[in-house]
Amino acid sequence: MQHPGFFERAGPFPLKLIAAKLGAELGAISDTMPDIEDVKPLGDAGPQHLAFFDNRKYLDQLAVTRAGGCLVAPAFAPRVPTSTAVLKIDRPYGAFANALRLFYVDAHQPMAARYADARGLSGSLVHPTARIDDGVDIEPGAVIGREAQIGRGTTVAAGAVVGYRVSIGQDCFIGPGASVTYAIIGDRVILHAGVRIGQDGFGFAMSAQGHQKVPQVGRVLIECDVEIGANSTVDRGALSDTMIGEGTKIDNLVQIGHNAIIGRHCVIVAQTGIAGSAQLGDFVVMGGHSGVVGHVRIGDGAQIAGMGHVKDDVPAGAVMGGTPARPFNQWAREVAALKRLTTRKSKGEA
């Protein structure tokens, strides 16, 4: 059964109305142009979708987008395919935030009433519309929200919150005080105490006038056999989904940003930060206190040493260290050379 989603969507809207609402200059459109039903990333958008372009890294996607309309700065308007209507505006990302508010009216603020909805609890902490399989153990103080689904053999520990329409598979463990919202979780997943899944990603359209909140309408998808350590956080996607692949093991106090894609059987050690839209391949190892900036890719089997910080794409199988991260042997030689230099200087001063 297809998941019904977590957000109510308005529309569809004609492009002329969208342009007027956003204050964008609409280019020429044909009479047969379909109404816009949703907002999607450039690479996923079809003729019934509105997309936006605001990062030169995605010029290749802009060139081939199938979107019905695209919010774009005037300088890049000539690069939009002729099949896509151009909506020229100086701040495409800010306009994108407003477009999301147009389609998802209530998505810009937390909706605690949706995933607890105490009015419908009828004296219980399990909402009557939740579907709980036989053999599920729900400990005292846990809250199961409206239309949630929990599979056989799963334990929801004391004080945990399972939100509106969240789906959790079989034989999982949701630890004490954990919260799971806007998420679909596979089988045999372990979330330790205090884990936070599905909260807003850190998305703001920044300007000299202030920082405009961008609604986050994606989900978190966690595949089978994933384990996430205490007090780690996984933000839900902005448009596309945040994804964690099968068998990945995540330590305590790890932050995974919105739209990040983590491959299968990765190992991510404590205090690592993975920024939004970063992509890790399969069997990637991230050492303690390491980090990845947004919109970069780390290839299959790559290893990032503890306190290494990645700012550029990393090829498959590479071993990297340092800040900014570079090939481990190069970094080790630099550290050794610096040590020799400082040792000589100390001896000379003595």
Contacts in CASP RR format, 6 or more apart in sequence:
PFRMAT RR
TARGET T0000
AUTHOR 0000-0000-0000
METHOD contacts of the structure
MODEL  1
MQHPGFFERAGPFPLKLIAAKLGAELGAISDTMPDIEDVKPLGDAGPQHL
AFFDNRKYLDQLAVTRAGGCLVAPAFAPRVPTSTAVLKIDRPYGAFANAL
RLFYVDAHQPMAARYADARGLSGSLVHPTARIDDGVDIEPGAVIGREAQI
GRGTTVAAGAVVGYRVSIGQDCFIGPGASVTYAIIGDRVILHAGVRIGQD
GFGFAMSAQGHQKVPQVGRVLIECDVEIGANSTVDRGALSDTMIGEGTKI
DNLVQIGHNAIIGRHCVIVAQTGIAGSAQLGDFVVMGGHSGVVGHVRIGD
GAQIAGMGHVKDDVPAGAVMGGTPARPFNQWAREVAALKRLTTRKSKGEA
3 165 0 8 1.000
3 167 0 8 1.000
3 184 0 8 1.000
4 147 0 8 1.000
4 165 0 8 1.000
5 165 0 8 1.000
5 219 0 8 1.000
6 164 0 8 1.000
6 165 0 8 1.000
6 182 0 8 1.000
6 217 0 8 1.000
6 218 0 8 1.000
6 219 0 8 1.000
7 104 0 8 1.000
7 106 0 8 1.000
7 107 0 8 1.000
7 217 0 8 1.000
8 104 0 8 1.000
8 105 0 8 1.000
8 106 0 8 1.000
9 37 0 8 1.000
9 38 0 8 1.000
9 103 0 8 1.000
9 104 0 8 1.000
10 102 0 8 1.000
10 103 0 8 1.000
10 104 0 8 1.000
10 105 0 8 1.000
11 35 0 8 1.000
11 36 0 8 1.000
11 37 0 8 1.000
11 103 0 8 1.000
12 34 0 8 1.000
12 35 0 8 1.000
12 36 0 8 1.000
12 37 0 8 1.000
12 48 0 8 1.000
13 35 0 8 1.000
13 36 0 8 1.000
13 102 0 8 1.000
13 103 0 8 1.000
14 35 0 8 1.000
14 36 0 8 1.000
15 26 0 8 1.000
15 29 0 8 1.000
15 33 0 8 1.000
15 35 0 8 1.000
15 36 0 8 1.000
15 68 0 8 1.000
15 69 0 8 1.000
15 85 0 8 1.000
15 87 0 8 1.000
16 26 0 8 1.000
16 29 0 8 1.000
18 24 0 8 1.000
18 36 0 8 1.000
18 50 0 8 1.000
18 87 0 8 1.000
18 99 0 8 1.000
18 102 0 8 1.000
19 25 0 8 1.000
19 26 0 8 1.000
19 87 0 8 1.000
21 98 0 8 1.000
21 102 0 8 1.000
22 71 0 8 1.000
22 87 0 8 1.000
22 89 0 8 1.000
22 95 0 8 1.000
22 98 0 8 1.000
22 99 0 8 1.000
22 102 0 8 1.000
23 89 0 8 1.000
23 95 0 8 1.000
24 71 0 8 1.000
24 87 0 8 1.000
24 88 0 8 1.000
24 89 0 8 1.000
24 95 0 8 1.000
25 87 0 8 1.000
25 88 0 8 1.000
25 89 0 8 1.000
26 85 0 8 1.000
26 86 0 8 1.000
26 87 0 8 1.000
27 85 0 8 1.000
27 86 0 8 1.000
27 87 0 8 1.000
27 88 0 8 1.000
28 85 0 8 1.000
29 85 0 8 1.000
33 68 0 8 1.000
33 85 0 8 1.000
34 47 0 8 1.000
34 48 0 8 1.000
34 68 0 8 1.000
35 48 0 8 1.000
36 48 0 8 1.000
36 49 0 8 1.000
36 50 0 8 1.000
36 68 0 8 1.000
36 69 0 8 1.000
37 48 0 8 1.000
37 49 0 8 1.000
38 48 0 8 1.000
38 49 0 8 1.000
38 50 0 8 1.000
38 103 0 8 1.000
39 49 0 8 1.000
39 50 0 8 1.000
39 51 0 8 1.000
39 52 0 8 1.000
39 96 0 8 1.000
39 99 0 8 1.000
39 100 0 8 1.000
39 103 0 8 1.000
39 217 0 8 1.000
39 239 0 8 1.000
40 46 0 8 1.000
40 49 0 8 1.000
40 50 0 8 1.000
40 51 0 8 1.000
40 67 0 8 1.000
40 239 0 8 1.000
41 51 0 8 1.000
41 61 0 8 1.000
41 239 0 8 1.000
41 240 0 8 1.000
42 51 0 8 1.000
42 52 0 8 1.000
42 53 0 8 1.000
42 58 0 8 1.000
42 61 0 8 1.000
42 62 0 8 1.000
42 65 0 8 1.000
42 67 0 8 1.000
42 70 0 8 1.000
43 51 0 8 1.000
43 61 0 8 1.000
43 64 0 8 1.000
43 65 0 8 1.000
43 66 0 8 1.000
44 239 0 8 1.000
44 240 0 8 1.000
45 51 0 8 1.000
45 65 0 8 1.000
45 66 0 8 1.000
45 67 0 8 1.000
45 68 0 8 1.000
45 69 0 8 1.000
45 70 0 8 1.000
46 66 0 8 1.000
46 67 0 8 1.000
46 68 0 8 1.000
47 66 0 8 1.000
47 67 0 8 1.000
47 68 0 8 1.000
47 83 0 8 1.000
48 68 0 8 1.000
49 67 0 8 1.000
49 68 0 8 1.000
49 69 0 8 1.000
50 67 0 8 1.000
50 68 0 8 1.000
50 69 0 8 1.000
50 70 0 8 1.000
50 71 0 8 1.000
50 87 0 8 1.000
50 99 0 8 1.000
51 65 0 8 1.000
51 67 0 8 1.000
51 68 0 8 1.000
51 69 0 8 1.000
51 70 0 8 1.000
51 71 0 8 1.000
51 84 0 8 1.000
52 70 0 8 1.000
52 71 0 8 1.000
52 72 0 8 1.000
52 92 0 8 1.000
52 93 0 8 1.000
52 95 0 8 1.000
52 96 0 8 1.000
52 99 0 8 1.000
53 62 0 8 1.000
53 70 0 8 1.000
53 71 0 8 1.000
53 72 0 8 1.000
53 73 0 8 1.000
53 76 0 8 1.000
53 80 0 8 1.000
53 92 0 8 1.000
54 73 0 8 1.000
54 92 0 8 1.000
54 93 0 8 1.000
54 96 0 8 1.000
55 295 0 8 1.000
57 295 0 8 1.000
59 79 0 8 1.000
62 70 0 8 1.000
62 72 0 8 1.000
62 76 0 8 1.000
62 79 0 8 1.000
62 80 0 8 1.000
63 79 0 8 1.000
63 81 0 8 1.000
64 81 0 8 1.000
65 80 0 8 1.000
65 81 0 8 1.000
65 84 0 8 1.000
66 81 0 8 1.000
66 83 0 8 1.000
66 84 0 8 1.000
67 84 0 8 1.000
68 83 0 8 1.000
68 84 0 8 1.000
68 85 0 8 1.000
69 84 0 8 1.000
69 85 0 8 1.000
69 86 0 8 1.000
69 87 0 8 1.000
70 80 0 8 1.000
70 84 0 8 1.000
70 85 0 8 1.000
70 86 0 8 1.000
70 87 0 8 1.000
71 87 0 8 1.000
71 89 0 8 1.000
71 92 0 8 1.000
71 95 0 8 1.000
71 96 0 8 1.000
71 99 0 8 1.000
72 79 0 8 1.000
72 80 0 8 1.000
72 86 0 8 1.000
72 87 0 8 1.000
72 88 0 8 1.000
72 89 0 8 1.000
72 92 0 8 1.000
73 88 0 8 1.000
73 89 0 8 1.000
73 90 0 8 1.000
73 91 0 8 1.000
73 92 0 8 1.000
74 88 0 8 1.000
74 90 0 8 1.000
77 86 0 8 1.000
77 88 0 8 1.000
80 86 0 8 1.000
87 95 0 8 1.000
89 95 0 8 1.000
91 205 0 8 1.000
91 207 0 8 1.000
93 205 0 8 1.000
93 214 0 8 1.000
94 205 0 8 1.000
94 207 0 8 1.000
94 212 0 8 1.000
94 214 0 8 1.000
96 205 0 8 1.000
96 214 0 8 1.000
97 205 0 8 1.000
97 212 0 8 1.000
97 213 0 8 1.000
97 214 0 8 1.000
97 215 0 8 1.000
100 107 0 8 1.000
100 108 0 8 1.000
100 214 0 8 1.000
100 215 0 8 1.000
100 217 0 8 1.000
101 107 0 8 1.000
101 108 0 8 1.000
101 215 0 8 1.000
104 215 0 8 1.000
104 217 0 8 1.000
107 215 0 8 1.000
107 216 0 8 1.000
107 217 0 8 1.000
108 213 0 8 1.000
108 215 0 8 1.000
110 199 0 8 1.000
110 200 0 8 1.000
111 164 0 8 1.000
114 146 0 8 1.000
114 163 0 8 1.000
114 164 0 8 1.000
115 143 0 8 1.000
115 145 0 8 1.000
115 146 0 8 1.000
115 161 0 8 1.000
115 162 0 8 1.000
115 163 0 8 1.000
115 164 0 8 1.000
115 166 0 8 1.000
115 181 0 8 1.000
116 143 0 8 1.000
116 145 0 8 1.000
116 161 0 8 1.000
116 163 0 8 1.000
117 127 0 8 1.000
117 145 0 8 1.000
117 146 0 8 1.000
117 164 0 8 1.000
120 127 0 8 1.000
120 128 0 8 1.000
120 146 0 8 1.000
121 127 0 8 1.000
121 128 0 8 1.000
122 128 0 8 1.000
125 138 0 8 1.000
125 141 0 8 1.000
125 142 0 8 1.000
125 143 0 8 1.000
125 144 0 8 1.000
126 132 0 8 1.000
126 138 0 8 1.000
126 144 0 8 1.000
126 145 0 8 1.000
127 144 0 8 1.000
127 145 0 8 1.000
127 146 0 8 1.000
127 147 0 8 1.000
127 148 0 8 1.000
129 146 0 8 1.000
129 147 0 8 1.000
130 144 0 8 1.000
130 145 0 8 1.000
130 146 0 8 1.000
130 147 0 8 1.000
130 148 0 8 1.000
130 149 0 8 1.000
130 150 0 8 1.000
131 147 0 8 1.000
131 148 0 8 1.000
131 149 0 8 1.000
131 150 0 8 1.000
132 138 0 8 1.000
132 144 0 8 1.000
132 150 0 8 1.000
132 151 0 8 1.000
133 150 0 8 1.000
133 151 0 8 1.000
133 152 0 8 1.000
133 153 0 8 1.000
133 154 0 8 1.000
133 170 0 8 1.000
134 152 0 8 1.000
135 152 0 8 1.000
135 153 0 8 1.000
136 150 0 8 1.000
136 151 0 8 1.000
136 152 0 8 1.000
136 153 0 8 1.000
136 154 0 8 1.000
136 155 0 8 1.000
136 156 0 8 1.000
137 153 0 8 1.000
137 154 0 8 1.000
137 155 0 8 1.000
137 156 0 8 1.000
138 144 0 8 1.000
138 155 0 8 1.000
138 156 0 8 1.000
139 155 0 8 1.000
139 156 0 8 1.000
139 157 0 8 1.000
139 158 0 8 1.000
139 159 0 8 1.000
139 160 0 8 1.000
139 176 0 8 1.000
140 158 0 8 1.000
140 159 0 8 1.000
141 158 0 8 1.000
141 159 0 8 1.000
142 156 0 8 1.000
142 157 0 8 1.000
142 158 0 8 1.000
142 159 0 8 1.000
142 160 0 8 1.000
142 161 0 8 1.000
142 162 0 8 1.000
142 174 0 8 1.000
143 159 0 8 1.000
143 160 0 8 1.000
143 161 0 8 1.000
143 162 0 8 1.000
143 163 0 8 1.000
144 150 0 8 1.000
144 156 0 8 1.000
144 162 0 8 1.000
144 163 0 8 1.000
145 161 0 8 1.000
145 162 0 8 1.000
145 163 0 8 1.000
145 164 0 8 1.000
145 166 0 8 1.000
146 163 0 8 1.000
146 164 0 8 1.000
146 165 0 8 1.000
147 164 0 8 1.000
147 165 0 8 1.000
148 162 0 8 1.000
148 163 0 8 1.000
148 164 0 8 1.000
148 165 0 8 1.000
148 166 0 8 1.000
148 167 0 8 1.000
148 168 0 8 1.000
149 166 0 8 1.000
149 167 0 8 1.000
149 168 0 8 1.000
149 169 0 8 1.000
150 156 0 8 1.000
150 162 0 8 1.000
150 168 0 8 1.000
150 169 0 8 1.000
151 168 0 8 1.000
151 169 0 8 1.000
151 170 0 8 1.000
151 172 0 8 1.000
152 170 0 8 1.000
152 171 0 8 1.000
153 170 0 8 1.000
153 171 0 8 1.000
153 172 0 8 1.000
154 168 0 8 1.000
154 169 0 8 1.000
154 170 0 8 1.000
154 171 0 8 1.000
154 172 0 8 1.000
154 173 0 8 1.000
154 174 0 8 1.000
155 172 0 8 1.000
155 173 0 8 1.000
155 174 0 8 1.000
155 175 0 8 1.000
156 162 0 8 1.000
156 174 0 8 1.000
156 175 0 8 1.000
157 173 0 8 1.000
157 174 0 8 1.000
157 175 0 8 1.000
157 176 0 8 1.000
157 177 0 8 1.000
157 178 0 8 1.000
157 193 0 8 1.000
158 176 0 8 1.000
158 177 0 8 1.000
159 176 0 8 1.000
159 177 0 8 1.000
160 174 0 8 1.000
160 175 0 8 1.000
160 176 0 8 1.000
160 177 0 8 1.000
160 178 0 8 1.000
160 179 0 8 1.000
160 180 0 8 1.000
161 177 0 8 1.000
161 178 0 8 1.000
161 179 0 8 1.000
161 180 0 8 1.000
161 181 0 8 1.000
162 168 0 8 1.000
162 174 0 8 1.000
162 180 0 8 1.000
163 179 0 8 1.000
163 180 0 8 1.000
163 181 0 8 1.000
163 182 0 8 1.000
164 181 0 8 1.000
166 180 0 8 1.000
166 181 0 8 1.000
166 182 0 8 1.000
166 183 0 8 1.000
166 184 0 8 1.000
166 185 0 8 1.000
167 183 0 8 1.000
167 184 0 8 1.000
167 185 0 8 1.000
168 174 0 8 1.000
168 180 0 8 1.000
168 185 0 8 1.000
168 186 0 8 1.000
168 189 0 8 1.000
169 185 0 8 1.000
169 186 0 8 1.000
169 187 0 8 1.000
169 189 0 8 1.000
170 187 0 8 1.000
170 188 0 8 1.000
171 187 0 8 1.000
171 188 0 8 1.000
172 185 0 8 1.000
172 186 0 8 1.000
172 187 0 8 1.000
172 188 0 8 1.000
172 189 0 8 1.000
172 190 0 8 1.000
172 191 0 8 1.000
173 189 0 8 1.000
173 190 0 8 1.000
173 191 0 8 1.000
174 180 0 8 1.000
174 191 0 8 1.000
175 191 0 8 1.000
175 192 0 8 1.000
175 193 0 8 1.000
175 194 0 8 1.000
175 195 0 8 1.000
176 193 0 8 1.000
176 194 0 8 1.000
177 193 0 8 1.000
177 194 0 8 1.000
178 191 0 8 1.000
178 192 0 8 1.000
178 193 0 8 1.000
178 194 0 8 1.000
178 195 0 8 1.000
178 196 0 8 1.000
178 197 0 8 1.000
179 194 0 8 1.000
179 195 0 8 1.000
179 196 0 8 1.000
179 197 0 8 1.000
179 199 0 8 1.000
180 191 0 8 1.000
180 195 0 8 1.000
180 197 0 8 1.000
180 198 0 8 1.000
181 197 0 8 1.000
181 198 0 8 1.000
181 199 0 8 1.000
181 236 0 8 1.000
182 198 0 8 1.000
182 218 0 8 1.000
182 219 0 8 1.000
182 220 0 8 1.000
182 236 0 8 1.000
183 197 0 8 1.000
183 198 0 8 1.000
183 219 0 8 1.000
183 220 0 8 1.000
183 221 0 8 1.000
183 222 0 8 1.000
183 236 0 8 1.000
184 219 0 8 1.000
184 220 0 8 1.000
184 221 0 8 1.000
184 222 0 8 1.000
185 197 0 8 1.000
185 222 0 8 1.000
186 222 0 8 1.000
186 223 0 8 1.000
186 224 0 8 1.000
186 226 0 8 1.000
187 224 0 8 1.000
187 225 0 8 1.000
188 224 0 8 1.000
188 225 0 8 1.000
189 222 0 8 1.000
189 224 0 8 1.000
189 225 0 8 1.000
189 226 0 8 1.000
189 227 0 8 1.000
189 228 0 8 1.000
190 226 0 8 1.000
190 227 0 8 1.000
190 228 0 8 1.000
191 197 0 8 1.000
191 228 0 8 1.000
191 229 0 8 1.000
192 227 0 8 1.000
192 228 0 8 1.000
192 229 0 8 1.000
192 230 0 8 1.000
192 232 0 8 1.000
192 252 0 8 1.000
193 230 0 8 1.000
193 231 0 8 1.000
194 230 0 8 1.000
194 231 0 8 1.000
195 228 0 8 1.000
195 229 0 8 1.000
195 230 0 8 1.000
195 231 0 8 1.000
195 232 0 8 1.000
195 233 0 8 1.000
195 234 0 8 1.000
196 231 0 8 1.000
196 232 0 8 1.000
196 233 0 8 1.000
196 234 0 8 1.000
197 220 0 8 1.000
197 222 0 8 1.000
197 228 0 8 1.000
197 233 0 8 1.000
197 234 0 8 1.000
198 219 0 8 1.000
198 220 0 8 1.000
198 234 0 8 1.000
198 235 0 8 1.000
198 236 0 8 1.000
198 242 0 8 1.000
199 233 0 8 1.000
199 235 0 8 1.000
199 236 0 8 1.000
200 216 0 8 1.000
200 235 0 8 1.000
200 236 0 8 1.000
200 258 0 8 1.000
201 216 0 8 1.000
201 235 0 8 1.000
201 236 0 8 1.000
201 237 0 8 1.000
201 238 0 8 1.000
201 257 0 8 1.000
201 258 0 8 1.000
201 276 0 8 1.000
202 235 0 8 1.000
202 257 0 8 1.000
202 258 0 8 1.000
202 276 0 8 1.000
203 213 0 8 1.000
203 214 0 8 1.000
203 216 0 8 1.000
203 238 0 8 1.000
203 258 0 8 1.000
204 211 0 8 1.000
204 212 0 8 1.000
204 213 0 8 1.000
204 214 0 8 1.000
205 211 0 8 1.000
205 212 0 8 1.000
205 214 0 8 1.000
206 212 0 8 1.000
214 238 0 8 1.000
215 238 0 8 1.000
216 235 0 8 1.000
216 236 0 8 1.000
216 237 0 8 1.000
216 238 0 8 1.000
216 258 0 8 1.000
217 237 0 8 1.000
217 238 0 8 1.000
217 239 0 8 1.000
218 236 0 8 1.000
218 237 0 8 1.000
218 238 0 8 1.000
218 239 0 8 1.000
218 240 0 8 1.000
218 241 0 8 1.000
218 242 0 8 1.000
218 258 0 8 1.000
219 236 0 8 1.000
219 237 0 8 1.000
219 241 0 8 1.000
219 242 0 8 1.000
220 234 0 8 1.000
220 235 0 8 1.000
220 236 0 8 1.000
220 237 0 8 1.000
220 241 0 8 1.000
220 242 0 8 1.000
220 243 0 8 1.000
220 244 0 8 1.000
221 241 0 8 1.000
221 242 0 8 1.000
221 243 0 8 1.000
221 244 0 8 1.000
222 228 0 8 1.000
222 234 0 8 1.000
222 243 0 8 1.000
222 244 0 8 1.000
222 245 0 8 1.000
223 243 0 8 1.000
223 244 0 8 1.000
223 245 0 8 1.000
223 246 0 8 1.000
223 247 0 8 1.000
223 248 0 8 1.000
223 264 0 8 1.000
224 246 0 8 1.000
224 247 0 8 1.000
225 246 0 8 1.000
225 247 0 8 1.000
226 244 0 8 1.000
226 245 0 8 1.000
226 246 0 8 1.000
226 247 0 8 1.000
226 248 0 8 1.000
226 249 0 8 1.000
226 250 0 8 1.000
227 247 0 8 1.000
227 248 0 8 1.000
227 249 0 8 1.000
227 250 0 8 1.000
228 234 0 8 1.000
228 244 0 8 1.000
228 250 0 8 1.000
228 254 0 8 1.000
229 250 0 8 1.000
229 251 0 8 1.000
229 252 0 8 1.000
229 254 0 8 1.000
230 252 0 8 1.000
230 253 0 8 1.000
231 252 0 8 1.000
231 253 0 8 1.000
232 250 0 8 1.000
232 251 0 8 1.000
232 252 0 8 1.000
232 253 0 8 1.000
232 254 0 8 1.000
232 255 0 8 1.000
232 256 0 8 1.000
233 254 0 8 1.000
233 255 0 8 1.000
233 256 0 8 1.000
234 242 0 8 1.000
234 244 0 8 1.000
234 256 0 8 1.000
234 257 0 8 1.000
235 242 0 8 1.000
235 256 0 8 1.000
235 257 0 8 1.000
235 258 0 8 1.000
235 276 0 8 1.000
236 242 0 8 1.000
236 258 0 8 1.000
237 258 0 8 1.000
237 259 0 8 1.000
238 258 0 8 1.000
238 259 0 8 1.000
239 259 0 8 1.000
240 259 0 8 1.000
241 259 0 8 1.000
242 256 0 8 1.000
242 257 0 8 1.000
242 258 0 8 1.000
242 259 0 8 1.000
242 260 0 8 1.000
242 261 0 8 1.000
243 260 0 8 1.000
243 261 0 8 1.000
243 262 0 8 1.000
243 263 0 8 1.000
244 250 0 8 1.000
244 256 0 8 1.000
244 262 0 8 1.000
244 263 0 8 1.000
245 262 0 8 1.000
245 263 0 8 1.000
245 264 0 8 1.000
245 265 0 8 1.000
245 266 0 8 1.000
246 264 0 8 1.000
246 265 0 8 1.000
247 264 0 8 1.000
247 265 0 8 1.000
248 262 0 8 1.000
248 263 0 8 1.000
248 264 0 8 1.000
248 265 0 8 1.000
248 266 0 8 1.000
248 267 0 8 1.000
248 268 0 8 1.000
249 266 0 8 1.000
249 267 0 8 1.000
249 268 0 8 1.000
250 256 0 8 1.000
250 268 0 8 1.000
251 268 0 8 1.000
251 269 0 8 1.000
251 270 0 8 1.000
251 272 0 8 1.000
251 288 0 8 1.000
252 270 0 8 1.000
253 270 0 8 1.000
253 271 0 8 1.000
254 268 0 8 1.000
254 269 0 8 1.000
254 270 0 8 1.000
254 271 0 8 1.000
254 272 0 8 1.000
254 273 0 8 1.000
254 274 0 8 1.000
255 272 0 8 1.000
255 273 0 8 1.000
255 274 0 8 1.000
256 262 0 8 1.000
256 273 0 8 1.000
256 274 0 8 1.000
257 273 0 8 1.000
257 274 0 8 1.000
257 275 0 8 1.000
257 276 0 8 1.000
257 278 0 8 1.000
258 276 0 8 1.000
258 277 0 8 1.000
259 276 0 8 1.000
259 277 0 8 1.000
260 274 0 8 1.000
260 275 0 8 1.000
260 276 0 8 1.000
260 277 0 8 1.000
260 278 0 8 1.000
260 279 0 8 1.000
260 280 0 8 1.000
261 278 0 8 1.000
261 279 0 8 1.000
261 280 0 8 1.000
261 281 0 8 1.000
262 268 0 8 1.000
262 274 0 8 1.000
262 280 0 8 1.000
262 281 0 8 1.000
262 284 0 8 1.000
263 280 0 8 1.000
263 281 0 8 1.000
263 282 0 8 1.000
263 284 0 8 1.000
264 281 0 8 1.000
264 282 0 8 1.000
264 283 0 8 1.000
265 282 0 8 1.000
265 283 0 8 1.000
266 280 0 8 1.000
266 281 0 8 1.000
266 282 0 8 1.000
266 283 0 8 1.000
266 284 0 8 1.000
266 285 0 8 1.000
266 286 0 8 1.000
267 284 0 8 1.000
267 285 0 8 1.000
267 286 0 8 1.000
268 274 0 8 1.000
268 285 0 8 1.000
268 286 0 8 1.000
268 287 0 8 1.000
269 285 0 8 1.000
269 286 0 8 1.000
269 287 0 8 1.000
269 288 0 8 1.000
269 290 0 8 1.000
269 306 0 8 1.000
270 288 0 8 1.000
270 289 0 8 1.000
271 288 0 8 1.000
271 289 0 8 1.000
272 286 0 8 1.000
272 287 0 8 1.000
272 288 0 8 1.000
272 289 0 8 1.000
272 290 0 8 1.000
272 291 0 8 1.000
273 290 0 8 1.000
273 291 0 8 1.000
273 292 0 8 1.000
274 280 0 8 1.000
274 286 0 8 1.000
274 291 0 8 1.000
274 292 0 8 1.000
275 291 0 8 1.000
275 292 0 8 1.000
275 293 0 8 1.000
275 294 0 8 1.000
275 295 0 8 1.000
276 294 0 8 1.000
276 295 0 8 1.000
277 294 0 8 1.000
277 295 0 8 1.000
278 292 0 8 1.000
278 293 0 8 1.000
278 294 0 8 1.000
278 295 0 8 1.000
278 296 0 8 1.000
278 297 0 8 1.000
278 298 0 8 1.000
279 296 0 8 1.000
279 297 0 8 1.000
279 298 0 8 1.000
280 286 0 8 1.000
280 292 0 8 1.000
280 297 0 8 1.000
280 298 0 8 1.000
280 299 0 8 1.000
281 297 0 8 1.000
281 298 0 8 1.000
281 299 0 8 1.000
281 300 0 8 1.000
281 301 0 8 1.000
281 302 0 8 1.000
281 316 0 8 1.000
282 300 0 8 1.000
282 301 0 8 1.000
283 300 0 8 1.000
283 301 0 8 1.000
284 298 0 8 1.000
284 299 0 8 1.000
284 300 0 8 1.000
284 301 0 8 1.000
284 302 0 8 1.000
284 303 0 8 1.000
284 304 0 8 1.000
285 301 0 8 1.000
285 302 0 8 1.000
285 303 0 8 1.000
285 304 0 8 1.000
286 292 0 8 1.000
286 304 0 8 1.000
286 306 0 8 1.000
287 303 0 8 1.000
287 304 0 8 1.000
287 305 0 8 1.000
287 306 0 8 1.000
287 307 0 8 1.000
287 308 0 8 1.000
288 306 0 8 1.000
288 307 0 8 1.000
289 306 0 8 1.000
289 307 0 8 1.000
289 308 0 8 1.000
290 304 0 8 1.000
290 305 0 8 1.000
290 306 0 8 1.000
290 307 0 8 1.000
290 308 0 8 1.000
290 309 0 8 1.000
290 310 0 8 1.000
291 304 0 8 1.000
291 308 0 8 1.000
291 309 0 8 1.000
291 310 0 8 1.000
292 298 0 8 1.000
292 304 0 8 1.000
292 309 0 8 1.000
292 310 0 8 1.000
293 309 0 8 1.000
293 310 0 8 1.000
293 311 0 8 1.000
296 310 0 8 1.000
296 311 0 8 1.000
296 312 0 8 1.000
296 313 0 8 1.000
296 314 0 8 1.000
297 313 0 8 1.000
297 314 0 8 1.000
298 304 0 8 1.000
298 310 0 8 1.000
298 313 0 8 1.000
298 314 0 8 1.000
299 313 0 8 1.000
299 314 0 8 1.000
299 315 0 8 1.000
299 316 0 8 1.000
299 317 0 8 1.000
299 318 0 8 1.000
300 316 0 8 1.000
300 317 0 8 1.000
301 316 0 8 1.000
301 317 0 8 1.000
302 314 0 8 1.000
302 315 0 8 1.000
302 316 0 8 1.000
302 317 0 8 1.000
302 318 0 8 1.000
302 319 0 8 1.000
302 320 0 8 1.000
303 317 0 8 1.000
303 318 0 8 1.000
303 319 0 8 1.000
303 320 0 8 1.000
303 328 0 8 1.000
304 310 0 8 1.000
304 314 0 8 1.000
304 320 0 8 1.000
304 321 0 8 1.000
304 325 0 8 1.000
305 319 0 8 1.000
305 320 0 8 1.000
305 321 0 8 1.000
305 322 0 8 1.000
305 325 0 8 1.000
305 328 0 8 1.000
305 331 0 8 1.000
306 321 0 8 1.000
307 321 0 8 1.000
307 322 0 8 1.000
307 323 0 8 1.000
308 320 0 8 1.000
308 321 0 8 1.000
308 322 0 8 1.000
308 323 0 8 1.000
308 325 0 8 1.000
309 322 0 8 1.000
309 323 0 8 1.000
309 324 0 8 1.000
309 325 0 8 1.000
310 320 0 8 1.000
310 324 0 8 1.000
310 325 0 8 1.000
311 324 0 8 1.000
311 325 0 8 1.000
312 324 0 8 1.000
314 320 0 8 1.000
314 325 0 8 1.000
318 327 0 8 1.000
319 327 0 8 1.000
319 328 0 8 1.000
320 326 0 8 1.000
320 327 0 8 1.000
320 328 0 8 1.000
320 331 0 8 1.000
321 327 0 8 1.000
321 328 0 8 1.000
321 331 0 8 1.000
322 331 0 8 1.000
325 331 0 8 1.000
END
